[in-house]
Amino acid sequence: MDGVPSVLTDNRAGILEAMDHLVDVHGIRRIAFLKGPEINHEAKARFAAYREALASRGLEEDPSLWIQGDFTRAGAVRALSAHCRGQAKPDFQAVLAANDEMAIGALEALREHGCSVPRDVAIVGFDNIQDAQFVLPSLTTVGQLLIDQGRTAAELAARLARERPAPRGRAARPARPPDLVRVSSPERRGARLAAARARRTGSRAVDAGRVIAQLESQFRAPPPRPCPWTPSAAPWRCWRKNAGTKAFLDTFQEILNGEVASGNHITAGSLS
C-alpha cells in the first residue's frame, strides 16, 4: 500500500534465478508459465520477471504457454489439463509456476497426461512451502527469506513505535533476494520420510529384485553385453559400468518414487 512501510519479497530476483536454472543449467528453451490471479501484485511481478528473462535471452514469447492459474492446486490441475488436452505430449519442456501450490497441481496434471517429471517436463515453483519437499519428486522452488523479512519488519515497527521516520512506500525489502532451493537434499529426505511413514502404517514390503525387474523392462537401452538378474551377477556393478547414463538414472528414480508413492517400502531381499 502506498504510504505504508512494507517488507516485500524480491519476486523479480527469484524468478530470474529460476529461469537461469532452467535455461543455463538444463538448456531448456520452451518454458510455460503458470500464472497467478490477474489482480494479485506478486503474481503480476513474477510473470513480468519471466517475460524479462525470455527477452534477455532472445527466447521467443509464446502467449499460448502463458497458462492462467489461481494460486490453488486444483486450479492448476484444471488449467494445465485443459492446455494439454489433445496433445500427444506437452508443447513445452518446463513449467515455471507462480507458487508451489500450482507447481504441485502441475505435477499431478502432467502425471495424468502420461508425462514423467522431471524426465519429460521440469517443474519449478515459488515459496518453498513444506509440501514442496514431500511430493515425489520434490520440487525445485524459490524460497522466500521469511526470517529476514520478519526481522526487517520488526525493525521498521520498532522505528515507528519510537516515532522515528521509517521508509515509505515499497522500498523496504530484505537484504538478500530469494534463494533457489534445488531438489537434491530435500528429495532424499522426503523419500526417507515417506518410506518410514509407509512402514509405520503396515504397508507391504517390496523386494529390491522387483525394482530391478521393472528397471530392466522399462530401460530401453540395454547394456552392450548380457547381464542376468541373479545375485551372483552383481547387477549393480554391471549396470553402473554399462548403463550409467542420465536416462538410466532418471528411470531408476522414477521407479523408486512410484513404489514410495504407492506406500511400499523396499527391502534388500535377494540383493542382501
C-alpha positions in Angstrom: 0.0 0.0 0.0 1.4 3.4 -0.9 2.4 5.4 2.1 2.7 2.4 4.4 6.1 0.9 5.2 6.2 -2.6 3.5 8.5 -5.5 3.5 8.2 -7.4 0.2 9.8 -10.4 -1.4 12.0 -9.6 -4.4 9.8 -11.5 -6.8 11.9 -10.5 -9.8 15.2 -11.8 -8.5 13.6 -15.1 -7.5 12.0 -15.7 -10.9 15.2 -14.6 -12.8 17.2 -17.2 -10.8 14.7 -19.9 -11.6 14.9 -19.0 -15.3 18.7 -19.1 -15.1 18.5 -22.6 -13.6 16.1 -23.8 -16.4 17.8 -22.2 -19.3 21.5 -22.1 -18.4 21.8 -25.3 -16.3 19.4 -27.5 -18.1 19.3 -26.0 -21.6 15.5 -25.7 -21.6 14.1 -23.1 -24.1 10.3 -23.7 -24.1 9.1 -22.8 -20.7 5.4 -22.5 -19.8 4.4 -20.1 -17.1 1.5 -20.9 -14.7 0.2 -17.5 -13.7 -1.4 -16.4 -10.5 -4.6 -14.2 -10.3 -4.5 -11.2 -12.5 -5.3 -8.8 -9.6 -2.5 -10.1 -7.4 0.6 -7.8 -7.2 3.0 -10.6 -6.6 1.6 -12.7 -9.4 2.0 -9.9 -11.8 5.6 -9.2 -10.7 6.6 -12.9 -11.1 5.0 -13.0 -14.6 6.8 -9.8 -15.6 10.1 -11.2 -14.5 9.5 -14.4 -16.5 8.9 -12.3 -19.6 12.0 -10.2 -18.9 14.1 -13.4 -18.7 12.8 -14.6 -22.0 13.6 -11.2 -23.7 17.1 -11.0 -22.2 18.0 -14.4 -23.7 16.3 -13.8 -27.0 13.8 -16.6 -26.4 10.5 -16.5 -28.2 7.5 -15.2 -26.3 4.6 -17.6 -26.9 1.4 -16.5 -25.3 0.0 -20.0 -25.7 2.4 -21.0 -23.0 1.0 -18.4 -20.5 -1.4 -20.6 -18.6 -3.8 -18.8 -16.3 -4.0 -20.3 -12.8 -5.4 -19.0 -9.5 -2.7 -19.9 -6.9 -4.5 -23.1 -6.0 -3.6 -26.7 -6.7 -7.0 -27.7 -8.1 -7.0 -24.6 -10.3 -3.6 -25.6 -11.7 -4.7 -29.1 -12.4 -7.7 -27.8 -14.4 -5.7 -25.2 -16.3 -2.9 -27.5 -17.3 -5.1 -30.4 -18.1 -7.1 -28.1 -20.4 -3.9 -26.9 -22.0 -2.6 -30.4 -22.7 -5.9 -31.9 -23.9 -5.5 -33.3 -27.4 -1.7 -33.1 -27.3 0.3 -36.4 -27.6 2.9 -34.7 -25.4 3.1 -31.2 -23.9 4.3 -28.4 -26.2 6.8 -27.2 -23.5 9.9 -28.5 -21.8 9.3 -27.0 -18.4 6.6 -25.3 -16.2 7.5 -22.3 -14.0 4.7 -21.8 -11.6 4.0 -18.6 -9.7 3.6 -20.5 -6.5 4.3 -24.0 -5.1 0.6 -25.0 -4.8 0.2 -24.6 -8.6 3.5 -26.4 -9.2 2.2 -29.4 -7.3 -1.0 -29.2 -9.3 1.1 -29.1 -12.5 2.9 -32.3 -11.3 -0.5 -34.0 -10.8 -1.8 -32.9 -14.2 1.3 -33.9 -16.1 1.3 -37.4 -14.5 -2.3 -37.8 -15.5 -1.3 -36.9 -19.1 1.3 -39.6 -19.0 4.4 -37.4 -18.5 7.3 -38.2 -16.3 8.6 -35.4 -14.1 11.4 -34.4 -14.4 12.4 -36.7 -17.2 9.9 -35.3 -19.8 9.0 -32.0 -18.2 10.8 -30.0 -15.5 8.8 -28.1 -12.9 9.9 -25.1 -10.7 7.7 -23.4 -8.1 7.9 -20.4 -5.8 7.6 -20.1 -2.0 9.3 -23.3 -0.8 6.3 -24.5 1.2 6.7 -27.6 3.3 4.6 -29.8 0.8 7.2 -29.0 -1.9 9.7 -31.1 -0.1 7.5 -34.2 0.3 5.9 -34.6 -3.1 7.6 -37.2 -5.3 9.8 -36.0 -6.9 10.4 -33.0 -4.7 10.1 -29.6 -6.3 12.8 -27.2 -7.2 11.4 -23.9 -5.8 12.3 -20.3 -5.0 12.5 -20.0 -1.2 11.3 -16.7 0.4 13.6 -15.4 3.1 10.9 -15.2 5.7 13.3 -14.8 8.7 14.9 -11.8 7.0 11.5 -10.4 6.2 10.3 -10.8 9.8 13.5 -9.2 11.2 13.2 -6.2 8.8 9.5 -5.8 9.6 10.3 -5.8 13.4 12.9 -3.2 12.9 10.5 -1.0 11.0 7.8 -1.5 13.6 10.3 -0.5 16.4 11.2 2.7 14.5 7.6 3.6 14.1 7.0 2.9 17.8 9.8 5.3 18.7 8.3 7.8 16.3 11.3 8.0 14.1 11.0 8.3 10.4 10.5 4.9 8.6 10.9 4.2 4.9 7.8 4.8 2.9 6.2 3.0 0.0 7.5 -0.2 -1.4 11.3 0.4 -1.0 11.9 -1.6 2.2 13.0 -5.2 1.4 15.1 -8.0 2.8 18.9 -7.6 2.3 19.2 -10.6 0.1 16.9 -11.9 -2.8 15.1 -15.2 -2.5 17.1 -18.4 -2.9 16.5 -21.2 -5.4 16.1 -24.4 -3.4 17.1 -27.4 -5.6 15.6 -30.8 -5.2 18.6 -33.0 -4.3 18.7 -33.0 -0.5 15.0 -32.4 0.2 14.1 -35.1 -2.3 16.2 -37.7 -0.4 14.8 -36.6 2.9 11.2 -36.7 1.6 11.7 -40.2 0.2 13.1 -41.4 3.5 10.3 -40.0 5.5 7.7 -41.3 3.1 9.2 -44.8 3.4 9.3 -44.6 7.2 5.6 -43.5 7.2 4.7 -46.4 5.0 6.4 -48.8 7.4 4.6 -47.4 10.4 1.2 -47.9 8.6 1.9 -51.5 7.9 2.3 -51.3 4.1 3.8 -54.2 2.3 7.5 -54.6 1.7 8.7 -54.8 -1.9 11.8 -56.8 -2.7 14.6 -54.9 -4.5 14.6 -57.6 -7.1 11.2 -56.3 -8.2 12.6 -52.9 -8.7 15.4 -54.2 -10.7 13.0 -56.2 -12.9 11.0 -53.0 -13.5 14.2 -51.2 -14.4 15.2 -53.9 -16.9 11.8 -53.8 -18.6 11.5 -50.0 -18.8 15.0 -49.0 -19.7 15.1 -49.0 -23.4 18.9 -49.1 -23.9 20.1 -52.5 -22.6 23.7 -53.0 -21.6 26.0 -54.0 -24.5 26.6 -57.4 -23.0 24.3 -59.9 -21.3 23.6 -59.1 -17.6 21.4 -61.8 -16.0 19.5 -60.6 -13.0 20.8 -63.0 -10.3 22.6 -62.2 -7.1 25.8 -63.8 -8.4 25.8 -61.4 -11.4 26.4 -58.4 -9.2 23.7 -56.4 -11.1 24.5 -53.0 -9.6 28.1 -53.2 -10.7 27.1 -54.4 -14.2 24.6 -51.6 -14.7 26.9 -48.9 -13.3 29.6 -50.0 -15.8 27.4 -50.4 -18.8 24.5 -48.0 -18.4 25.5 -45.2 -16.0 23.6 -42.7 -18.1 21.1 -40.0 -17.2 18.3 -42.0 -18.9 19.1 -45.0 -16.7 19.3 -42.9 -13.5 16.1 -41.0 -14.3 14.2 -44.3 -15.0 15.6 -45.8 -11.7 14.5 -42.7 -9.8 11.0 -42.8 -11.3 10.5 -46.5 -10.4 11.6 -45.8 -6.8 9.4 -42.8 -6.5 6.4 -44.8 -7.8 6.9 -47.5 -5.2 7.2 -45.0 -2.3 4.2 -43.0 -3.6 2.2 -46.3 -3.6 3.0 -46.7 0.1 5.5 -49.5 -0.4 8.9 -49.8 1.3 11.8 -51.6 -0.4 13.8 -54.3 1.2 17.2 -55.7 0.3 15.8 -59.1 -0.4 17.8 -61.2 -2.9 20.4 -58.5 -3.1 21.5 -58.7 0.5 
